[in-house]
Amino acid sequence: MPTMNPALKSFWATKSREKILYGGRASSKTWDAAANAIRIASTVKVRFLCTRMFQNRIDESVYTVLKNQAVRFGVDKNFTFKNNSIVNDVTGSEFVFYGLARNIDEIKSLEGIDVLWIEEAHSLTKDMWGVLEPTIRKENSEIWVIFNPRFATDFVYKHFVVDKKEDRLIRKINYDENPFLSETMLSIIEDCKRSRPDEYEHIYLGVPLSSDDESIIKTDWINAAIDAHKKLGIEPMGDKVVGYDVADSGEDLNALVARHGQLALSIENWKGKEDELLKSCTRVYLEAERLEAGIIYDSIGIGASAGAKFKELNEAKGKSITYMSFNAGGKILNPELFYTENKKNKDHFFNLKAQAWYTLADRFRKTYDYVKNGNVCDVNDIISISSNCDNIETDLRTYCSSQRVYAKWADQSREQRESKKTRRSKSKYGRRFCDGLRSEKQFHTHF
């Protein structure tokens, strides 16, 4: 005789306005929700609103799993499976199906919903929830939120799992509570557990990713790099360089990062209007003069004129401080060299910006491996950040750990960093520090 998952019996039996069912894959969440929905619809008259983020066709909804469960429990003869809905001809129950992304305004006008079922709810946004919650206003109505966690920072995880609420029932379930799993599926899971433990925890144990998991530079790497030269007993050696990232407009900031060899000595951030470029360049020039250092500056946008300003300052002072431009959209350096065992630089990176960020990330990673694990590397490959630098504790860690790289446009195989528009809302201090450091680190061999 067909049964539902006994592990979820009390969950479905408990009355609650919001029922949150989440966890790893292969845990029977959707399968059991459909069985419970068919059970209810076969007993009393109810109206189900079944949603997911995108639904271009009815077979992209839970329509199929509902039909399969009706067949499994031998009650399919009581249902009419229409093109866009399912109706129980005995009780009058109805299932309707909507995609949230394209139909959120239409959903607002729906009446008489007894159960809202949000399937694959990991992509639910705050604005969508603001529409859905008051739409389900019938007395004793319920909202089922079912999902596999994606990121710990996602709205659905923070709102429904982290934030507790009196009329919210939360249940986490994983594959080990699913008695219906096939031996084949169990073998697949065990193989993942053995060979890819991090993926196993996320995929099958429902452990959400942090933003750090997909970042270019990990927070732990940054922590290890702070005063790494002291931890490793290394004296700074090599060129002295001042990296200058030019403010674009509005709330954007100028940034200056001075380094001696492997060590980032100081960080400065300041506002500077477009018509104050000479003033900002003078500030950078004086720091380079003090340190007897060269300058590398961002030459995109307003920064394109910085070279002329440094030339003016050299002529006015009778100096010959070296300055070099960094064009983030420029050609890949050493395109024919292999970045990985199977990919050359030209095949791995979309542009110089992505290459520079990964070069910087590689140095952070090697530093972490040296400091934490004792894996010795060339001292010229490490990076150390003086603990005297400002904004390390908050902005730098936040920004670096939130950096991701995306493949875009026609080329889907090469790495590219987030657009500046995407990054605007993030730490402006951390962003400018990393941009300044990224620029001069990429070209450290030029001085």
Secondary structure, DSSP 8 states (H G I E B T S, - for coil): -----GGGHHHHHS--SEEEEE--TTS-HHHHHHHHHHHHHTTS--EEEEEES--SSGGGTTHHHHHHHHHHTT-GGGEEE-SSEEEETTT--EEEEEEHHHHHHHHTT----SEEEE-SGGG--HHHHHHHHHH--STT-EEEEEE---BTTSHHHIIIIIS--TTEEEEE--GGG-TT--HHHHHHHHHHHHH-HHHHHHHHH---B-GGGG-SS-HHHHHHHBTHHHHTT----S-EEEEEE---STT--EEEEEEETTEEEEEEEE---GGGHHHHHHHHHHHHHHHT-EEEEE-SGGGGGHHHHHHHHHHHHT----EEEE-TTS--SSTTSBSSSS-BHHHHBSSHHHHHHHHHHHHHHHHHHHHHH-----GGG--EE-TTSTTIIIIIHHHHHH--B---TT--SSB-B--HHHHTTS-HHHHHHHHHHHHHHHTGGG-
